[in-house]
Amino acid sequence: MKIFKKIIIFLYLISFLTGHKISAQEKIKIGLLVPISGPDSKMGNSIIKSVRLAINKIDNSFIEIIPKDTKSDPLETLEVAKELYNEGVKIVIGPVFNKNLVYLDEMNEMIFLSLSNKIINNPKNIISAGINADSQLRTISRFQIMNDLKKTIFLIPKKNYKEEIEKGIKLSKVKANKVYYYDSDPTQITNRIEKITKYSQRKRNLADEIKRLEELNENNNEKKIQNLKKRDTIGKLGFDSIVISDFDESLKSVTTSLLYTDVSPKKVYFITLNQWFDESLLKETSSQPLYFPSINKKNFDEFTQNYYNTFSEYPNQLSFLSYDLVGLVYYLILKNDYSIDKKIFIKKSMFKGKIGIFEIKDNKINHILNLYEVNNKKFKKIF
């Protein structure tokens, strides 16, 4: 596979870093901007614990993590970023939410590894480290090629990440035969899906065909008529696969509406975006098989178990991201002779961390993801 020929650095970052000691006298200070108080504090504290795991694995006393509380507020984020700068910090992991990036262009001598997956209109000193739409759709594009899918339609909800999906479609060059938008209100989804799938027309096609056969009044048509009466519609759908750009209950509302309109995953491929192995999907057997791109599940499960064994609680998904980012920053600093500046993020290189293979390019981290199938109440890795 071509992508592996391009890999400059192929390693498990944390494992590689274990045992490497810095000879410099000054500590390497890495900032951490997370919500420690307020409604998002549980997420922030989970990230802090994950970073602690990474630091313990590196086992180097010259690394110092300095956490600051953003309180999920953009102005507070700017103020604590200034505090970090005054303490000599130039590289920061965080903030978590895209809304908290808005004022950070003022801190142009610092680099922020945002945990958000949004890449549109970010300040130039922000590197988006989340699992962005471009990365996910490149994986889906590979799946399309593998299964010779040439008529894929996209269903995109009218939510705040709509533009991210649209940009991801352009960047990834995924095959999008048609793109449809829908209101995520459950009371309106079914009506929209009926129009997209031409449900009324296909239902009329069935009624017309039954009527035609009945009017012929031929004995050998009776069995055909009975079989047709067991069906809900007839007629071509005009697509061989659907990418549903949604999550949680809204995703389930869409798949339910598709089933109602006689569009089954047995007829067309049901594909969605990264679901972080949401186990509630395993129960939705009528919507299976369902396909989605994601990180390496084996590594994710190992990290989750290690985290639970250490803290007696389960981490959130962003904790997994932050674990890898600590290793990445430390590794790049080592490669730059322990000097901390913007240059360490400029060279185009590929890495392999716990989350999988990724590269830094154009102020974002692109992830080379796996693709999984939800079927028979299991998650199965396709590639």
N, C-alpha and C positions, 0 to 999 in steps of 0.2 A: 504493500500500500504506500502511495507516494508520500503521505504525511509523515511517515516514520523516517523517510530519507532526509527530511528537512529538520529533524530534531537535533538541536545543537547540544542540549543538555537533557538527559533522560535519566531521572533518578527520583527516588523518594526523598523529598527535601529534608524532612525531619530526620530520617534515618541517616542521611549523608552528613547532616550537621552535627550529629551526636559525636562528641569527642573532639571537635575542632575548637581550639582555644585561641582567643584573640590576644595578641601581644601588646596591643595598645594600652596605655595607662588610663585613659578616660573611658568611662562607660558609654556604651551605645544606648541612647535613649530613644525609645519608640513610643509615640503617643497613642492613646486609645480613647476615641470619642464614642461613648455609648450612653443610652439613657439609664442612669443608675437609680433615679427616683422618678416618681410619676407613674402613669398607666402602663408604660412600656418597660418598667424596671426589671420585670422578670426576664425579658429578652436580653437586656443589657447585662444583667448579672450572669446569665448563662454564657454570654460571649466572654466575659472576664474570666470565668472558670475555664473555658476552653483555651484561652490564651495562657493561663497558668499551666495547663497540661503541656502546651507546646514548649513553654519556657523550661519546665521541668525535664522535658525530653532532651532539649538542647543542652541543658546543664552547663551553662556558662555564666559566671558571676558578673561578667562585663555587660551583660544585656539587662537593661532596666525598662520595664513597661510602666508608663505613667498614665493611669486612667483618669478621665475627666467626665463629669456628668453633663450631658447635653440637655437633659430634661425634655428631649424631643422638640426643642424650640430653636429656630434658626438663629435668633439673636444671642441666645445663651451659648449656642454652638460656637459662634464667632468669638465670644468673650473667653471661653475656656481654651479655644485654639490660640488666642493671644497669650494666655497663661503658659501654654505648652511652649510657644516660641520663646518666651522670656526665660524658660527653663532649659533652653538649648535644644529643643526638639525640632527636627526638620522633616521627619517622616511620621505620618499618623495613620493608624488603621481606624477606619470610620470616617464620617459618621454612618449611622445605619440607614437613615431615611433620606430620600432624594431631596425632600423639602429643606433639609438642614444644610444643603450645599450652597444655597443662594448667595450668601455673603462671603464665602470662603475665598473668592477671587482676590479679596483684600490681602490675604496671607500668601502672596505670590512666591515667597521664598520657601514655602512648605509644600510637601506633596501629601495628598490625602488618598488613601486606598479605600474608597467608599464601598460599603457592603451592599449598596443598591445595585439593581440590575438595569437601571435606566441610564441611557447614554446620550439622550438628546439635550442640547443646550447646557451641558455641564461646564463649569469653569475649566480653564486649561490646566490648572494644577490638581485636577481630580482624575484619578484613574478608577473607573468603574470595575469592581471586582465581582459583582453578582453574576448569576447565570443569565446572560442577556438573551434577547430574542434572536439575534443574529446567530449565536452559538446553537441554539435549539433548532432553528430552521435549517441550518446547514446539516444537522443530523437527520432531520426529516427529509431533506433533499436526497441524502444518501439512501434512505429507506425507499423513497420513490423510485430511484434508479434500480435498486435491488428487486423491486416488485413490479417494474415496468408500469408505474402509475403515471398516466398522461393527462388525466382529467380530474385534478384535485381542486376542490372548492374550499375556500376559507370562510369560516364563520367567526366574526370578530364582534365582541360585545362593545357597546358604547360606554366604555369605562376609561379611566385616566391613563391606561397603558395602551390605548388604541394606536397612537402614533408610533409607539415603540415597535408594535407588531408590523405596522406598515413599513417602517424603516428596515426592520429585520428581513422582510420579504424582498426588498430591493437589494440589500447588502448580500444576502445569502444566495440570491438568484434561484430560490426554490420555485418549483413550478406551481403557479397559482392560476388555474384556468379562469376562475371567477372569485371575487371577494364580496361577501355579503355582511351587512352589519345588522345588529339586532339590539333591542332594548332588553336588558337583563331582568326586567320585571317578569316573574314567572307567569303572570296572567297574560302577557303579551307574546311570550316566546313561542307558544304553539301556533298562534296565527301566523307569525313570521316564518316559522319552519314549514308550515303548510304551503305558503307561497313559494318559498325557495325550492321545495321538492315537487312543486306542481301536483300536490296531493289531490285536489278537486278534479283536475283533468284526468289523472290516472284512475281515479275512482269512477269517473264517467266512462272512461275507456272500458272498464270492466263491465259496467251495466250495459253498455252498448253491445259488447261482444256476447254477453249472455242473451240479450234480446235477439241479436242476429241469429244465433244458433237455435234459439227456441222457434223463431219464425220459419226456419228451414224445415222444422218438423221431421227430422231424420232420426231414425232409431239409434244410429251409431254416434249421435251427438249427445245422447243423454249422459254418458259418463263424463264427457268434456264439460258439460254444463254443471254437473254436480261438483267437479273439481274446481271450476271457476268460482262457484258459490262459497267455497271454503276460503277463497282469497279475499283480500281487501282492495287491491288495486292491480292493474296491469299497465305495462308501458315502460319505456326506457327512462332511467333517471337522468342521464346526461352527465354523470360523474362517476368515477370509480373509487374515490376516496374523499374524506372530509377531515379537515383540520379544524378542530374546535378550540378556539383560543380562550379557554375559560377554566375555572377551578371550582372546587368545593360543590355546594348545592346548585350553583348556577350551571356548572358543567353537567350535573346529573339531570337538571331540568331540560337541557338541550338534548341529551341522549334519549331521555324519555319521550320528548316530542318527536324525535326522529323515528323512534319505534312506533309511536302512534300513527305516524304518516307512512307506515309500511316501508321504512328504510332501516334495514337491519345490518349489523356488523357482519352477518353471513353473506350479505350481498355486496357491500362496499367496505372499505377500510375506515374504521373509526380511529383517528389520530388526535392527540391533544398535546399540550405543552408540558413542561416539567412538573410533575405532581408530587415530587419528593416522597414517593412510595406511600401515598395516602392509603392506608389499609381499608378504609371504608369503600374504596373502589372494588375490592375483592368480593364484596357482597353483591355488587351490581352485575349479577351473572347474565342478565338479558342484554347488557351493553358490551359483553365480551365476545371476541377479543378487542381490546383497546390498547393502542400503542402510544408511547410517549418517550421523549428523550430525557436523560437524566445523568447524574453523576454515577460513579462506580458504587453499586449497592453493597458489594462485599466490604469495601473499605468504610463505607458509611455505617454499616452494621457493627464493624469492629470498633470504630470510633465511639459509636453510641454506647456499646457495652463497656468500653473503657471509661467513658465519662460516667456512666451509671455506677460502676464499681467504685469510682473515686468519690462521687458526690451524692450517691443514693437518689438521683433524680435523672430525668432524661433531658438531653439538650434540645435546643431548637436548631433549625437548619443552618442559620447564620453562624452558629457556633462552629460548625464544620468548616465553613469558609474561613473564618478568622483563624482557626488552627493552622491551616495551610499558609495564610498570609504572613504569619509570624516567621515561619520557616523560609518563605520566599524572601522577605526583607532581609533576614539575617544572612542568607546565602548571597544575595546581591551585594550586600555590604562587604562580605568577605572577598568576593570577586573584584571589588573596587578598592582593594587594599585598605579596607576599613574606613574609607572616606565616604561621608554621607552627602550626596548631592543629587541633582536631578538626572545626571548622566546614567545612573544605574538603571533607570527605567527606559532609556532611549534605545539601546541595542535590542534589536529584534531577536529574541531567543525563545525556545520552547522548554517547558519544564514538566516534570511529573511529580505531583504531590498526592496526598491521600485522596483528594477529590477527583483526580484524573490528570490528563494532559491539558496544559493550557499555555497560552502565549500572551505577552504584553504587546499591544499594537494600537496605535492611534488613540492613546489615552483610555484604553479599555482592555480588560482581560478577556480573551476569547477562550472558551472551554471546548475541548474535543470530547464530546459526550458519548455515552452509550445509548442504546435504544432498547426499551423494555416492552414486553407484552404482558397485559393483564388477562389471564385466561385460566379457567378451572381453579379459581380462587388462589392463584399464585402469580408472583412476578417472575417472568422469565426473560433472561437477557438474550436479545437477538444478535447484537454485535456491540 
